[in-house]
């Protein structure tokens, strides 16, 4: 690479050393450290924030706990569920799910309940929805390359406009006709008009079985004091094994030559290792590389786009304010997109559960727009006002609140992201001691279990395996609906605690971890 060999190698005497340097202490970064430290490898996890958890951290404000987005713990991979329970034990609660859609000043149960829908929409509107669905089935639109077309072909245009369009456009800040069909295929996979009807009239049948549709699950797990409890506990376990989690250390430079990552400068210190795992946003990672990466990587990295997010956490007088865990707000008259009732996730989210509740008003935005730049006092006033407008809370009962801004919360699936990811993967093939994992590290709009699996695969590759995390959901698959990754890869991951070879110490040889007899 031009100029690559001119950059001086960082001196090992002035650097913090570990077998593996991990960028980001979210679910992916901590899971990789948890796996590697259990196998005897030293890790340093570098985190810019003052707390761990990344997008899944829990914010503590005056003893009130706020979950940034509402993090359900649900997976079809038994290995991941066992890991969660291994970390949290009895602090891992089973919780019933109740969520509704707010539309036309009415609440509709989601999953849809037939009587509730009929009463809410009325028989004439129901007939129109049915006719719209039949028309879509008889005359599907083509090409099916955007979300509006994808959803309309499966539900009919009328249901799309009622229950998908407004909320989705709040999330992404762009018309559904400009959102990639990949997003809909990933997030709504397996759900259709006919499956909704079958589910609605089938009552409780198979709703949590192995064939359950992700969107329709009725129960999930949740840490007693929010998702951050999981990642704080995992941090403690990693550090008990001798590895480090360094907080308040934003990455400043990523030093490399034309074949290897040499070190990472973060928080004014230099960190060196034999292997590196990145869970930072792709755009940020390449912007910090020194020297700059080659074209076309440098060019496409700037094209990755993200949607940002604001949670206005509110302390509210009263309990049992409404029965939902969360509410989707399909109402253009208000800016709020989703409302979390954290006290219904766990009573311990409020320090006074018999007197007060903890709510979260969620607003989707971009870092350069007016909403993101609005003063905290203005956002708190808007949240209070919109709660009253929706008829959920008397504004006089809102006692206090806190604004939390979350940059790069959602990777955007636009027309170019897939081709750009191929360029990234080709570049990674030329840098053998570097792997990407997690939501932002792989530009995948996924849940925690998927982020953890990609991190586990990256860790296993350092231990000698040859797994491909990029195949995890194959663009149109979604983890809770079934994995496109090879079954053998999952079985290999699940075998670790049982295999005798896993219990033997490892040493890093020639950039790979070796065992006394064979690789994983």
PLY file of the C-alpha trace (Angstrom):
ply
format ascii 1.0
element vertex 520
property float x
property float y
property float z
element edge 519
property int vertex1
property int vertex2
end_header
0.00 0.00 0.00
1.25 3.49 -0.79
3.03 4.93 2.25
2.23 1.93 4.45
5.79 0.80 5.05
6.96 4.34 5.84
4.95 4.46 9.06
7.15 3.56 12.05
6.17 0.48 13.98
4.95 1.37 17.48
7.46 0.55 20.19
6.40 -2.45 22.26
8.06 -0.88 25.32
5.55 1.95 25.43
2.46 -0.12 24.62
-0.06 -2.07 26.66
0.21 -5.69 25.53
-2.31 -8.53 25.20
-2.93 -11.51 22.96
-6.09 -9.88 21.59
-7.15 -6.22 21.40
-10.93 -5.74 21.12
-12.51 -2.45 20.08
-15.85 -1.78 21.77
-17.32 -3.16 25.02
-20.80 -3.89 23.70
-22.35 -7.37 23.44
-19.96 -8.41 20.64
-16.75 -7.11 22.18
-17.45 -8.48 25.66
-18.60 -11.85 24.32
-15.36 -12.22 22.38
-13.36 -11.36 25.51
-15.46 -13.75 27.60
-14.76 -16.61 25.21
-11.06 -15.91 24.73
-10.30 -15.26 28.40
-11.98 -18.56 29.29
-9.46 -20.26 26.98
-6.47 -18.62 28.65
-5.81 -15.80 26.18
-5.27 -12.28 27.50
-7.56 -9.55 26.14
-7.83 -5.80 26.39
-11.25 -4.40 25.55
-11.21 -0.69 24.68
-14.38 1.35 25.22
-14.95 5.08 24.71
-17.89 5.27 27.14
-17.80 5.27 30.93
-19.96 2.12 31.03
-20.04 -1.15 29.14
-22.88 -2.51 27.02
-22.77 -0.25 23.99
-26.27 0.07 22.55
-27.43 -2.44 25.19
-26.23 -0.53 28.24
-28.57 0.54 31.04
-28.62 4.20 32.06
-28.99 4.94 35.78
-30.52 8.33 36.61
-31.23 8.95 40.28
-31.80 5.23 40.76
-34.22 4.98 37.82
-33.05 2.63 35.08
-33.53 3.24 31.36
-32.97 0.66 28.62
-31.89 2.23 25.34
-34.30 0.61 22.94
-35.92 -2.16 24.93
-33.64 -5.20 24.67
-35.50 -8.48 24.61
-33.34 -11.51 25.30
-34.73 -14.10 22.91
-32.92 -16.61 20.73
-33.42 -19.91 18.96
-29.78 -20.86 19.60
-29.68 -22.90 22.80
-25.97 -22.23 23.21
-26.56 -18.46 23.48
-29.41 -18.91 25.97
-27.20 -21.15 28.11
-24.49 -18.49 28.04
-26.93 -15.80 29.20
-28.09 -17.98 32.08
-24.50 -18.91 32.91
-23.64 -15.23 33.32
-26.74 -14.01 35.18
-28.23 -17.08 36.88
-31.35 -16.19 38.87
-31.07 -12.53 37.83
-32.28 -13.57 34.36
-36.07 -13.21 34.43
-38.74 -14.69 32.16
-41.12 -11.90 31.17
-44.50 -11.92 29.38
-44.67 -9.75 26.29
-47.46 -7.27 25.64
-47.10 -4.68 22.91
-49.63 -2.60 21.02
-49.83 -0.33 18.01
-51.27 3.17 18.44
-53.17 4.11 15.27
-56.01 6.57 14.70
-56.34 7.28 18.43
-56.85 3.59 19.13
-54.67 0.81 20.45
-54.37 -2.45 18.52
-52.87 -5.51 20.16
-49.74 -6.78 18.48
-49.77 -9.68 17.69
-53.13 -8.83 16.18
-56.27 -10.02 17.93
-59.22 -10.46 15.52
-61.90 -9.01 17.79
-59.66 -6.12 18.77
-58.93 -5.32 15.11
-62.60 -5.57 14.06
-63.68 -3.30 16.89
-60.92 -0.83 16.17
-61.21 -0.64 12.41
-64.83 -1.62 11.90
-66.22 -4.14 9.39
-66.02 -1.78 6.40
-62.32 -1.13 6.89
-61.68 -4.82 7.49
-63.35 -5.59 4.16
-61.18 -3.01 2.43
-58.05 -4.54 3.96
-59.10 -8.00 2.78
-59.76 -6.77 -0.74
-56.43 -4.93 -0.75
-54.67 -8.14 0.29
-56.40 -10.18 -2.43
-55.46 -7.59 -5.03
-51.83 -7.71 -3.91
-51.78 -11.49 -4.19
-53.38 -11.43 -7.62
-51.29 -8.56 -9.00
-48.00 -8.35 -7.05
-45.78 -5.38 -7.79
-42.36 -5.82 -9.39
-39.51 -5.36 -8.95
-39.67 -6.10 -5.24
-36.63 -4.04 -4.36
-37.93 -1.69 -1.66
-39.75 -2.04 1.64
-43.04 -0.52 0.45
-43.34 -3.05 -2.36
-42.11 -5.98 -0.25
-44.65 -5.39 2.53
-47.53 -4.45 0.22
-47.11 -7.68 -1.74
-47.50 -9.69 1.47
-50.13 -7.69 3.38
-51.85 -5.47 0.84
-51.34 -1.77 0.38
-53.95 -0.77 2.94
-52.45 -2.73 5.85
-49.01 -1.49 4.84
-50.18 2.12 5.13
-51.88 1.45 8.48
-49.40 -0.66 10.38
-46.01 -0.27 8.70
-45.51 2.99 6.82
-45.66 5.74 9.48
-43.57 3.98 12.13
-40.93 2.77 9.67
-40.52 6.23 8.17
-40.05 7.64 11.67
-37.31 5.11 12.32
-35.42 5.67 9.09
-36.34 9.26 8.21
-36.94 8.33 4.59
-39.89 7.09 2.49
-40.44 3.33 2.57
-40.04 3.33 -1.21
-36.37 4.26 -0.63
-35.68 1.64 2.06
-34.10 -1.60 0.87
-36.32 -4.68 0.77
-33.48 -6.41 2.66
-34.54 -4.64 5.84
-38.14 -5.85 5.59
-37.05 -9.37 4.64
-34.75 -9.50 7.69
-37.06 -7.98 10.30
-40.45 -9.34 9.19
-39.34 -12.73 7.87
-42.01 -15.44 8.17
-44.78 -12.94 8.96
-47.60 -12.51 6.44
-51.29 -11.68 6.29
-52.22 -15.37 6.43
-49.80 -16.11 9.32
-51.27 -13.21 11.30
-54.78 -14.57 10.77
-53.74 -18.10 11.73
-51.95 -16.82 14.82
-54.84 -14.60 15.85
-57.44 -17.38 15.64
-55.11 -20.09 16.98
-54.91 -18.56 20.45
-51.92 -19.86 22.38
-50.98 -22.62 20.02
-47.25 -22.96 19.29
-46.62 -19.35 20.04
-43.31 -20.05 21.73
-42.38 -23.24 19.94
-39.41 -23.69 17.69
-41.49 -22.62 14.70
-42.76 -19.43 16.35
-42.53 -16.31 14.26
-40.07 -13.87 15.78
-42.45 -10.93 15.65
-45.18 -12.92 17.43
-43.33 -14.35 20.42
-45.20 -13.88 23.69
-42.38 -14.31 26.19
-38.76 -13.27 26.48
-36.01 -13.07 29.10
-34.74 -9.89 30.71
-32.09 -9.09 33.31
-33.50 -8.02 36.66
-31.93 -4.54 36.40
-31.89 -4.05 32.66
-29.62 -5.33 29.88
-26.59 -3.51 31.23
-26.65 -5.94 34.13
-25.69 -8.73 31.72
-22.73 -6.84 30.30
-21.52 -5.49 33.65
-21.48 -9.03 34.99
-19.67 -10.29 31.91
-17.09 -7.53 32.34
-16.50 -8.65 35.94
-15.95 -12.25 34.81
-13.55 -11.18 32.06
-11.51 -9.13 34.51
-11.49 -11.93 37.09
-9.71 -14.03 34.47
-6.93 -11.47 34.16
-8.06 -9.55 31.07
-8.83 -5.83 31.04
-11.76 -3.61 30.07
-10.54 -0.04 29.62
-13.27 2.62 29.81
-13.22 6.29 28.77
-10.72 5.43 26.04
-11.98 6.58 22.62
-10.02 5.08 19.74
-7.88 7.74 18.05
-5.71 5.82 15.58
-5.49 2.33 14.16
-1.91 1.70 13.07
-1.27 -0.83 10.31
0.96 -1.82 7.44
-0.07 -3.50 4.22
-0.74 -6.86 5.89
-1.38 -6.47 9.64
-2.82 -4.25 12.29
0.14 -3.08 14.39
-1.57 -1.31 17.27
-4.38 0.93 18.45
-4.02 4.33 20.05
-6.92 5.06 22.41
-7.30 7.49 25.28
-3.72 8.63 24.78
-2.26 5.13 25.19
-0.99 2.55 22.74
-2.30 -1.04 22.72
-0.63 -3.91 20.88
-1.67 -7.49 20.31
-1.33 -10.37 17.92
-5.02 -10.24 16.98
-7.64 -7.51 16.78
-11.45 -7.70 16.81
-13.42 -4.61 15.85
-17.04 -3.87 16.76
-16.90 -0.13 16.04
-18.87 1.32 13.13
-17.21 0.49 9.81
-17.11 4.14 8.75
-15.34 5.16 11.97
-12.85 2.29 11.85
-11.55 3.10 8.38
-11.48 6.84 9.11
-9.06 6.18 11.99
-6.65 3.95 10.07
-3.13 5.34 9.75
-1.99 5.36 7.05
-5.31 5.66 5.25
-6.67 2.46 3.69
-6.47 2.10 -0.09
-9.16 2.95 -2.56
-11.84 1.73 -3.05
-12.07 0.96 0.70
-11.48 4.58 1.66
-14.28 5.71 -0.64
-16.93 3.18 0.26
-16.30 3.51 4.00
-17.59 7.07 3.87
-20.80 5.85 2.24
-22.01 3.73 5.18
-24.96 5.54 6.73
-26.58 5.28 10.15
-29.76 6.35 11.91
-29.41 7.88 15.35
-31.67 7.69 18.34
-32.79 9.67 21.39
-34.34 8.19 24.52
-36.13 10.64 26.78
-36.30 8.74 30.07
-39.13 9.95 32.31
-39.82 9.45 36.00
-43.60 9.34 36.39
-45.81 9.34 39.46
-48.05 6.27 39.57
-47.92 2.57 38.73
-49.61 0.35 36.15
-49.80 3.35 33.81
-50.53 1.06 30.87
-50.09 -2.69 30.49
-47.62 -2.79 27.60
-43.91 -3.46 27.63
-43.76 -1.08 24.68
-46.07 0.72 22.25
-45.43 1.38 18.55
-46.73 4.84 17.71
-48.15 4.90 14.16
-49.31 8.49 14.47
-47.82 11.23 12.28
-49.11 13.97 14.63
-46.42 13.13 17.22
-42.68 12.64 16.75
-42.28 9.80 19.25
-41.85 6.46 17.50
-41.96 4.00 20.39
-42.72 4.17 24.10
-41.13 1.83 26.63
-42.71 1.04 29.99
-39.59 -0.19 31.75
-41.50 -0.96 34.94
-43.33 -3.67 32.99
-40.01 -5.18 31.89
-38.84 -5.38 35.50
-40.14 -3.66 38.61
-36.57 -2.97 39.67
-36.21 -0.41 36.90
-37.82 1.97 39.39
-36.39 2.40 42.92
-39.94 2.99 44.20
-42.05 0.53 42.20
-45.02 0.97 44.53
-45.12 4.73 43.81
-43.41 5.61 40.53
-42.74 4.24 37.06
-39.88 4.51 34.60
-40.82 5.30 30.98
-38.82 5.85 27.79
-39.95 8.02 24.87
-37.94 7.03 21.79
-37.20 9.43 18.96
-35.41 8.47 15.75
-33.27 11.12 14.11
-29.91 11.94 12.55
-26.97 13.68 14.17
-27.23 16.67 11.85
-30.96 17.32 12.21
-32.94 19.70 14.39
-34.25 17.06 16.78
-30.75 15.79 17.67
-29.54 19.33 18.34
-32.57 20.35 20.42
-31.81 21.31 24.05
-32.60 18.69 26.67
-35.26 20.90 28.26
-37.08 21.17 24.93
-36.99 17.40 24.41
-38.27 16.74 27.94
-41.14 19.18 27.40
-42.03 17.57 24.07
-42.02 14.08 25.60
-44.31 15.21 28.42
-46.64 16.92 25.94
-46.84 13.93 23.59
-47.54 11.50 26.43
-50.55 13.64 27.32
-51.66 13.92 23.69
-51.67 10.13 23.40
-53.75 9.90 26.58
-51.23 7.83 28.49
-50.05 10.09 31.33
-51.18 13.31 32.95
-48.30 15.76 32.30
-48.48 16.88 35.95
-47.39 13.36 36.94
-44.07 13.60 35.07
-41.63 14.31 37.89
-38.24 14.39 36.17
-36.36 13.02 33.23
-33.09 12.52 31.39
-32.18 12.75 27.71
-29.79 10.17 26.25
-28.51 10.50 22.68
-27.33 7.33 20.95
-25.30 7.85 17.76
-25.16 5.18 15.04
-27.92 3.11 16.62
-29.20 1.64 13.35
-27.12 0.71 10.27
-28.98 1.90 7.17
-29.77 -0.59 4.42
-29.58 1.56 1.31
-28.94 0.74 -2.33
-25.16 0.56 -1.92
-24.56 -1.06 1.47
-24.38 -4.65 0.19
-21.77 -3.89 -2.50
-19.83 -1.84 0.05
-19.78 -4.74 2.50
-18.27 -6.96 -0.19
-15.40 -4.48 -0.55
-14.91 -4.51 3.22
-14.79 -8.31 3.31
-12.28 -8.39 0.48
-10.08 -5.97 2.40
-10.31 -8.06 5.60
-9.09 -11.08 3.64
-5.79 -9.22 3.17
-5.36 -8.43 6.89
-5.27 -11.82 8.65
-5.01 -10.53 12.22
-8.19 -8.39 11.98
-11.85 -9.45 12.23
-15.10 -7.50 12.43
-18.07 -8.49 14.62
-21.33 -7.12 15.98
-24.04 -4.79 14.73
-21.94 -1.81 13.69
-18.80 -3.81 13.03
-20.65 -5.74 10.33
-23.29 -3.13 9.46
-26.10 -5.54 10.31
-29.37 -4.51 11.94
-29.40 -7.45 14.31
-30.18 -8.39 17.89
-27.81 -9.24 20.73
-27.78 -12.97 20.08
-26.59 -12.49 16.52
-23.91 -10.00 17.62
-22.73 -12.52 20.20
-22.53 -15.33 17.66
-20.42 -13.26 15.28
-18.09 -12.44 18.17
-17.88 -16.09 19.21
-16.95 -17.03 15.66
-14.26 -14.35 15.57
-12.89 -15.65 18.88
-12.91 -19.23 17.63
-11.03 -18.20 14.51
-8.28 -16.82 16.74
-8.32 -20.19 18.49
-7.75 -21.96 15.18
-11.18 -22.44 13.59
-12.18 -21.29 10.11
-15.67 -19.87 10.57
-17.28 -17.13 8.52
-19.41 -14.72 10.60
-20.47 -12.90 7.44
-22.60 -15.90 6.49
-24.56 -15.71 9.72
-27.84 -14.54 8.21
-27.16 -14.26 4.51
-28.81 -10.83 4.02
-32.37 -12.14 3.94
-32.34 -14.46 6.91
-32.95 -13.37 10.48
-31.54 -15.11 13.52
-34.81 -15.70 15.33
-36.32 -17.20 12.18
-33.43 -19.57 11.46
-29.75 -19.33 10.68
-28.27 -19.54 7.23
-24.87 -20.30 8.72
-23.86 -23.93 8.38
-25.22 -26.23 11.09
-21.72 -27.63 11.56
-20.49 -24.17 12.55
-23.11 -23.87 15.29
-22.39 -27.39 16.51
-18.71 -26.49 16.66
-19.50 -23.46 18.78
-21.73 -25.46 21.09
-19.14 -28.15 21.70
-16.60 -25.98 23.48
-17.30 -26.78 27.13
-17.48 -30.50 26.43
-14.37 -30.99 24.32
-11.21 -32.20 26.06
-9.13 -30.15 23.69
-10.86 -27.02 24.96
-9.44 -27.61 28.41
-5.81 -27.54 27.26
-3.79 -24.33 27.44
-3.12 -22.49 24.22
-0.19 -20.51 22.94
-0.22 -18.18 19.98
1.97 -19.48 17.18
2.42 -17.76 13.84
-0.58 -15.55 14.44
-2.89 -18.46 15.26
-3.78 -20.18 18.50
-2.56 -23.77 18.58
-3.37 -26.71 20.81
-1.29 -29.74 21.62
-3.07 -31.93 19.12
-5.48 -30.19 16.76
-7.35 -27.01 15.98
-11.04 -26.48 16.68
0 1
1 2
2 3
3 4
4 5
5 6
6 7
7 8
8 9
9 10
10 11
11 12
12 13
13 14
14 15
15 16
16 17
17 18
18 19
19 20
20 21
21 22
22 23
23 24
24 25
25 26
26 27
27 28
28 29
29 30
30 31
31 32
32 33
33 34
34 35
35 36
36 37
37 38
38 39
39 40
40 41
41 42
42 43
43 44
44 45
45 46
46 47
47 48
48 49
49 50
50 51
51 52
52 53
53 54
54 55
55 56
56 57
57 58
58 59
59 60
60 61
61 62
62 63
63 64
64 65
65 66
66 67
67 68
68 69
69 70
70 71
71 72
72 73
73 74
74 75
75 76
76 77
77 78
78 79
79 80
80 81
81 82
82 83
83 84
84 85
85 86
86 87
87 88
88 89
89 90
90 91
91 92
92 93
93 94
94 95
95 96
96 97
97 98
98 99
99 100
100 101
101 102
102 103
103 104
104 105
105 106
106 107
107 108
108 109
109 110
110 111
111 112
112 113
113 114
114 115
115 116
116 117
117 118
118 119
119 120
120 121
121 122
122 123
123 124
124 125
125 126
126 127
127 128
128 129
129 130
130 131
131 132
132 133
133 134
134 135
135 136
136 137
137 138
138 139
139 140
140 141
141 142
142 143
143 144
144 145
145 146
146 147
147 148
148 149
149 150
150 151
151 152
152 153
153 154
154 155
155 156
156 157
157 158
158 159
159 160
160 161
161 162
162 163
163 164
164 165
165 166
166 167
167 168
168 169
169 170
170 171
171 172
172 173
173 174
174 175
175 176
176 177
177 178
178 179
179 180
180 181
181 182
182 183
183 184
184 185
185 186
186 187
187 188
188 189
189 190
190 191
191 192
192 193
193 194
194 195
195 196
196 197
197 198
198 199
199 200
200 201
201 202
202 203
203 204
204 205
205 206
206 207
207 208
208 209
209 210
210 211
211 212
212 213
213 214
214 215
215 216
216 217
217 218
218 219
219 220
220 221
221 222
222 223
223 224
224 225
225 226
226 227
227 228
228 229
229 230
230 231
231 232
232 233
233 234
234 235
235 236
236 237
237 238
238 239
239 240
240 241
241 242
242 243
243 244
244 245
245 246
246 247
247 248
248 249
249 250
250 251
251 252
252 253
253 254
254 255
255 256
256 257
257 258
258 259
259 260
260 261
261 262
262 263
263 264
264 265
265 266
266 267
267 268
268 269
269 270
270 271
271 272
272 273
273 274
274 275
275 276
276 277
277 278
278 279
279 280
280 281
281 282
282 283
283 284
284 285
285 286
286 287
287 288
288 289
289 290
290 291
291 292
292 293
293 294
294 295
295 296
296 297
297 298
298 299
299 300
300 301
301 302
302 303
303 304
304 305
305 306
306 307
307 308
308 309
309 310
310 311
311 312
312 313
313 314
314 315
315 316
316 317
317 318
318 319
319 320
320 321
321 322
322 323
323 324
324 325
325 326
326 327
327 328
328 329
329 330
330 331
331 332
332 333
333 334
334 335
335 336
336 337
337 338
338 339
339 340
340 341
341 342
342 343
343 344
344 345
345 346
346 347
347 348
348 349
349 350
350 351
351 352
352 353
353 354
354 355
355 356
356 357
357 358
358 359
359 360
360 361
361 362
362 363
363 364
364 365
365 366
366 367
367 368
368 369
369 370
370 371
371 372
372 373
373 374
374 375
375 376
376 377
377 378
378 379
379 380
380 381
381 382
382 383
383 384
384 385
385 386
386 387
387 388
388 389
389 390
390 391
391 392
392 393
393 394
394 395
395 396
396 397
397 398
398 399
399 400
400 401
401 402
402 403
403 404
404 405
405 406
406 407
407 408
408 409
409 410
410 411
411 412
412 413
413 414
414 415
415 416
416 417
417 418
418 419
419 420
420 421
421 422
422 423
423 424
424 425
425 426
426 427
427 428
428 429
429 430
430 431
431 432
432 433
433 434
434 435
435 436
436 437
437 438
438 439
439 440
440 441
441 442
442 443
443 444
444 445
445 446
446 447
447 448
448 449
449 450
450 451
451 452
452 453
453 454
454 455
455 456
456 457
457 458
458 459
459 460
460 461
461 462
462 463
463 464
464 465
465 466
466 467
467 468
468 469
469 470
470 471
471 472
472 473
473 474
474 475
475 476
476 477
477 478
478 479
479 480
480 481
481 482
482 483
483 484
484 485
485 486
486 487
487 488
488 489
489 490
490 491
491 492
492 493
493 494
494 495
495 496
496 497
497 498
498 499
499 500
500 501
501 502
502 503
503 504
504 505
505 506
506 507
507 508
508 509
509 510
510 511
511 512
512 513
513 514
514 515
515 516
516 517
517 518
518 519
